[in-house]
Amino acid sequence: MSRADHELARAEAQAAAARRQLAQTLVDIQTRLSPRALARGAVEEMRDTALEIAHAAMDAVKRNPSPWLGIGAAISFVVAKRWLGHAVHEAPPDTAADLADDPLSPSPPNPGTRDDR
């Protein structure tokens, strides 16, 4: 085998190795850019960001809890006010309208007449 044949064989081997490496690189890029991989990366990034925000918020509450207690009390007041408002404004089950619909209940006296029997 001549020197040119050796150089040609070596160049072909290098080209084949470069093609294999390029093919593997393309597979890696396709894997990284697949919708599932992108979504997974986005979810992980959001989770990490949310954890950082939560830790920062907890540190802020630990350093100065007074404003947070006030916010909690205000939210509790709004919820309790709405709940109590529904409880207070709800008509009891034996209202005059229910009694008027009941044929067995006595009718209320008519204010224009006297019943002296």
Secondary structure, DSSP 8 states (H G I E B T S, - for coil): --HHHHHHHHHHHHHHHHHHHHHHHHHHHHHHTSHHHHHHHHHHHHHHHHHHHHHHHHHHHHH--HHHHHHHHHHHHHHHHHHHHHHHHS--TT-HHHHHH-TTS-----TTS----
